[in-house]
Amino acid sequence: MSAGRNPATPPTPRRAIVTGGASGLGRAICRRLARDGWEIAICDIDEAGSHGTLALVRGEGGTGRVERLDVTDVAAWEDLRRRLRADWPHLDLLVNNAGVAVSGDVGRCPLDDWRWIVDVNLWNVVHGCHVFVDWLAENPRGSHVINTASLAAIGAFPGMAAYNLTKAAVVSFSETLHSEWRGRRIGVTVLCPSFFPTRLLDNGRFATEADRSVARGEFDRTRLTAEAVADAAVRAVASKRLYVVQPVKARFLWWVKRLSPRLFFRLVALEVDRRRGPRR
C-alpha cells in the first residue's frame, strides 16, 4: 500500500424494518434481505417467533435485532423510531407487512372483527409511513417502502369484505404515496399475492368452519411460497416497481378485471360457488 493511502472502508450496511417479521412472509423477507447483508429490525408482538427469525437471519449472513411492536399503537411506533435512530445513521427500507384475516358476509361478520382487522392491516401501514417518512426522506442514497396487500384487494372475493377492504385500502394508499413521494426519493412497492401458506389461518377469525375450510383448501392447493413473494418484493425494490402481483394466474385475473370487469366478476362468482356451494 502506498504511503498516505487509507484502507478502503467497507460499504455502509443497508438497514430495514420489517413488521410481522416473526413468521410467514415477514420472516421470508427478513431472510431474503439477510442474504444481501442487510441489518434488520424484526418487529412483531410475537417475540419468540422474532428471535427465531433473528437466528435464521444470522444464518443467512445478515445482522439484526428483535423489536416488540404493536402496530396498532402509534406511540409504540414513535418509540421504535427513537430507539433505531439512536443506533442507525439511516433507514433504507420499511416493510409494512403485519396482517390478520377475517371472514364473514357483511351483516354477519361481527363489528369487533371489522375494527380488529382495520386496526392491524390498515393502521400498520398508515402508522409506519406516517412515523418514518421524514427519516426515510433523509437518506442521501434514497429509500423504499414495501406495503403488503393481497390479490383480495383486486378480487373483492365474497365472504371476505373486511379483509378485502383493508387490502384495497393498502393498494390505494400505496398508489398515492408513489405519486406523493416522487420528489422525496422514496420508492413504493405494494405486494398483491394470491394465497400462500402463512399463519393467517392460525390467528384469523372465521365466521364459519366452512370459510376456514375454503381458506385451508386454497393454502393446500397453491404452489406459491412466501419465499417466492419475498424474492419478488426485493427485486421490485431494486427496480422501483410499484406493483407485485403473483403468481401468473393472479396477474391474468388482474388484467381481466381491468379490461372486462363484468367477465371478471362472473369468473369470481363461479369459482367461489364451485368451492363452497351457494351462499344462503
Protein Blocks (a to p, Z undefined) as FASTA:
>chain_A
ZZhiacdddddddddddehklgcjllmmmmmmmmnopacddddfblmlmmmmmmmmmmno
pacddddddfklmklmmmmmmmmmmmmgbdfbdcdfbccddeddehjacfklmmmmmmmm
mmmmmmmmmmmmmmmmmpmnbpaddddddfklmnopghilmmmmmmmmmmmmmmmmmmmm
mmnopacddddddddddfklmmmccfbfklmmmmmmmmmmpmbdfklmmmmmmmmmmnop
abdcddfklmmmmmmmmmmmmlmmmmmmmmmmmmnopaZZ
